[in-house]
Amino acid sequence: MRDRMLTADVPLGPFEGAKITVHSAKGKNARLHTRRECGQLRTPHVATIEVPLNGNVVDRFCSGCADWGPTSRPTSGLGIFMRALGGSGLLHQLQAYAEPDEDMHWTQGEVQAAAELLQSERGAADEGEDDEEEEDDRPWEARKEAQELQEQVLSRWRHAAQSLHHVQAAIAHFPWLTGWAEPKVSAKERYLETLRVQAALFVEPAGLVVAAAAATLETPPLPTDDPAFGVMGKSSQIFTGLSALWRRWQYSAERGWEGPASRSINRYDLVHGIRPNKKGRAEALEGAARLIQSWEDEAHAAAAATDSTPTVWVTARLPEGTEEPSRGGVPDFLDGLDRWTLGVLLTWTIAADWGRRTLTLRVPALVAARLMEPSGNLVCEPGGSDAVAAEAGPQGQPDSLRPGVFDDTPVFDRQPVTPAHLQALRNFSYAADQLYIVFSASGGAEVLPLEVIERRLAEGWLGVLVASASDLPESVISPWIKDVVPTPEADDAPSSGHGHARQDGHFGADLGLAAGARDVVRRTYREHDKERNLRLLAMARGVSDLRSLDTGRSGMLPVAVWEGLLAPASLDLSPFRPPGADRWRSGSGLPLGVLGQAQIYATNSDPKFEGKGHSPLCRHTRDRGLAASDDLLTVADLLARDDWDWCSKCGGYAVRRLTDTQLSYYRAAHRLYDVAGQLDDERPHRVSVDPDALIKQLEELAGWEPGGHEGCDWDGSWRWHEVIRDLRRRAERKRGQTAS
């Protein structure tokens, strides 16, 4: 049996009895398969049935399907639970690093001998003994093997700690696994402690105290007038070189536990760039060696002046992992720790709760003082096992994941979401959605990004998750997605700013919702991401203020989705400008109507504020997409002023995609504006017009009404019909002139 296989003895907790779909060949005892395409299902006559998930069903899974368990939506509660168990998850980690590896094994005696050899060599080097005559007699192979064993032990301890963290963190989310997993967890803890003791043999506790002392040293007076450093040039150059030497020495001294010999090589940095045969170089090297030794002596003196007995209790919290769990790896929270910090953990750890990345240390006072520094690798506070035990109480345990949090139950039975639930989603689901429909008594139904939900939960928000983008009904989404296919007409459609095409049926199409969906498909380069991005677009379209989707501008929403929500083209508002003497700025004075409240987004709309305004999609912005700090205007605001300071490349703003009604009115207004231009007798380069054709167009435009408002007045309808009546009179006069 493989070490990652789901078996009948694994407790299913609240997910036991959940309905799952399985496939099998004919026969009462045929194996069950969670995937129709399973390679072990080799019959053309496949039966597909729905069964309750329980131990008997699990026992009938084929070996391949038992690796991951039943197939379920990855963002559902059951899907998250199965993801946490399968693959490289809990079932595999429980058996990993529980005992010595057959291919990488060593005895306690071998570790002891290797540690003694390395420490004796470091001690001899620190005392300045000349080993040149004994170099041939000392077996360098043994030294190399000892160093390799040291790295192997340290590496295995790190990986075992990460594996135990993964196990304990998973069990915290699914506490019904606690009793079942306890024997295996205990075996992992015992083996990890064995590795810690072995790795600690390579660490010199006295060196850790000296390193802590070195970190406290202030910059000493630098001997810039010492003749030994004359080869370096002027006094200012000597000072710069010695200052850099001090910083490099302190940096290396405070981050390890080895003796002075490991840092003596820093003296060569002082003469970097000076020819080896240049007079005075050897004297500079000797001076640097003396200077480094004086700093070493000062650090040892500071360490000797304090009590090196471990008497101070410290609670240390490790940082979050540096690797995304969704990529299949185990969070590596030890990667960000320097060698000194690792040595402290190996030497003075008394107790550990790896699941919450919390360790209890008992360290010397000088080491404790350094651990408490805000700039340290760890978050530390005074206290020991009592503080950890208090935190481990009921209030410190994350809420367990159960049906009803995500999409396992009807909406009526949904349970409030907690930060622990979202953490489980991030840790164990490789397909966490960016947007969710949520409901709360305080805000009603809303569409929020996952990060915004997390921020609200931290502030005490109480709400439920109704659906994610991947939960949108297939019966509605699939037909729409099939229709979202870029057409040659859409590609060749004139942009919103091409005046000569105002009578074209595709005028302004790049501003509409349909063009937004097509742009999402165009801008999404991976085929399997297209449906996901379209689902996100569909969900985000219902948001009243798109800035509420802000997750820090470089957030979770793909740029392709932003381009589907916002049109990069600027609006041509010529028809809505008042008539005037300036023929370049003169308009027809048409009412904005349904366009008045169309949304405009810009990074900066205040001309008095430094910097031009940019579209959120402009490449001049650092990260493309909306941020909460961006400005929201309306088309009415845009038309009310003419002192905007916009970027010449992007036009300064992006307009939210126009609805069908808004786009229809935008086109109608431009058609009417075009008719007015043809009837303008003062226009230069006049061309002959057909009055009858213009009158027919005016009759069509007179019948325009916004969707849902047929047969009633709409905002600006009086002015709209007044302009049409005036243009019709002019067209009839022109027709009379033509007839005469």
FENVENZI-V727041 format. One record per run of one state. SS is the DSSP state (helix for helix, strand for strand, loop for the rest). FROM is the first residue (numbers start at 1). TO is the last residue. Records with the same first field share a line. If there is no record, write none. Layout:
# FENVENZI-V727041
SS = FROM-TO  FROM-TO
This chain:
# FENVENZI-V727041
loop = 1-12  16-18  25-31  34-46  53-54  60-60  62-64  68-76  86-89  96-107  127-139  174-174  201-204  217-226  233-234  254-259  263-263  271-280  305-311  318-324  328-338  357-357  364-364  372-378  383-384  392-393  397-410  414-418  429-434  441-443  459-463  472-473  484-487  493-498  502-508  524-526  541-545  550-558  568-573  577-592  596-598  603-612  614-630  641-645  647-653  657-657  659-659  679-690  703-716  740-740
helix = 13-15  55-59  65-67  77-85  90-95  108-126  140-173  175-200  205-216  227-232  235-253  260-262  264-270  281-304  325-327  339-348  354-356  365-371  385-391  394-396  411-413  419-428  450-458  469-471  474-483  488-492  499-501  509-511  513-523  527-540  546-549  559-565  574-576  593-595  635-640  660-678  691-702  717-739
strand = 19-24  32-33  47-52  61-61  312-317  349-353  358-363  379-382  435-440  444-449  464-468  512-512  566-567  599-602  613-613  631-634  646-646  654-656  658-658
